[in-house]
Amino acid sequence: MKAFLERLKKMLLHNWGLKLASVFLAFVIWFIVAQVGDPKDTRAFSNIQVRLVNTNLLTEQNKYFAVIDGTDTVRVSVTAPTSVFQTLRASDIIAEADISKLTDINTIQITYYAINTNADAISFDGDHDVVQLDVENKISKWLRVNYRAAGTVAEGYVIGGVTADQTSISITGPESVVNRVSSAIAELNVEGAMNNSSANVEIILTDRENNVVDPAKLEMSADHVLLAAEVLATKEVPVTVKYSGTPADGYVVVGTPTQDVKKVLLAGTTANLARVNRITIDGEKLDVTGATESMEMSLNIKDFLPENVKLADPDYNGKVTVGIEIKATRERTLEIPVENVSFTNVPGGYVVSLPEEGRTPVVLRVFGLRDLINTLRASNITGTADIAAYMRSNELSELAAGHHQIPVSFDLGSDVTILESGNILVEISKTE
């Protein structure tokens, strides 16, 4: 028996194969015990946010980037011993994408690890492997804010003007979005307003087709602007024109000045409008002194408006065309044949005739516009000798027989002034 034990001892101490088999057997026994006591399991964790690191590498290159299609949120399957899940929380799972490893197609591999646990016993498997980025140049530009009133004020009122606390803004963002924006618009609602109105209104960005551009990807220096609208009462008044001065000798102003605007709609406070009943255009610009021809000029009614009153129609520029007709005059002496003179109102019992010495023409001196005076012909002009009027002017109750100088009257119309009208020599006799 002693010899057997010695041989067994020698075999165990000097047989390396048996030693290795013993070690392997021990490991297998330990693994089996470990698996039976703490088996592995796989569990899923949803909505794990991927952490982007080294983003400064893009911002320092003045680049804009954005995650595409929510690829920075991942669902992770975690495989680990059951005991690990007793303390593992979703917040312990870290998913990272390193910007420094950005590919040419703008993707980044996602890597995983866990904190507050034994990472060696855990493996991870995400529902996708990469984060996809949209990367563009980041640019800026300035835009003028187009501000205006929207809506219709109460009847009898108009918008006097709109002011803003700022007239331009800057926008910064991806090149494609910034280049799409063509205008910035701000509107103040004045529907039914009868008094001044103001509000802090949103600035709307639009493209060239007036489509609204979503500013989500843009940085705006201001997204609101304070607008104020002046609301004024209105009043319609006539427009009159007056000239000053006198034309050159031999010329006159014919009629009244003409104008293409007869009335205007004014805007102002009720108190200011109450003092205005008409707009009169006059002054140095309508001076006809020394003029020898007609005048036409374009004036601006705004120059003749009272203080604190303005034109109500924003589409009317205030222009009015004024015309002053100036024509030459002429004085002329005509000799009217006595045959063109007729006798009227001859008293009963008397006969009027022309003596031989009374057959000289009647002198007629006239004045008027040259063009009209030039058309007068002595042979076409007729006159009258009123016997009854002659008797009244000389306080005669009856006529003495003999020669009498009877005034001759002519009617040449209102455009001809008669400066002198001669007499006609007649012979008056009683009837038998």
ABEGO torsion letter per residue (X at the ends): XAAAAAAAAAAAAABAAAAAAAAAAAAAAAAAAAAAABBBBBBBBBGBBBBBBGAAAAAAAGBBBBBBGGAABBBBBBBBBAAAAAABBAAABBBBBBAAABBAAGBBBBBBBBBGBBAAABBBBBABABBBBBBBBBBBBBBBBBBBBBEBBBBGBBBAEBBBABABBBBBEBAAAAAABABBBBBBBABGBABBBBBBBBBBBBBAAGBBBBAAABBBABABBBBBBBBBBBBBBBBBBBBBEBBBBGBBBBEBBBBABABBBBBEBAAAAAABABBBBBEAAABABGBABBBBBBBBAAAABBBGBBBABAABAGBBBBBBBBBBBBBBBBBBBAAABBBBGBBBGBBBBBBAAAABBBBBBBBEBAAAAAABBAAABBBBBBAAAAAAAAGBABBBBEBBBBBBBBBAEAABBBABBBBBBBBBBBBX
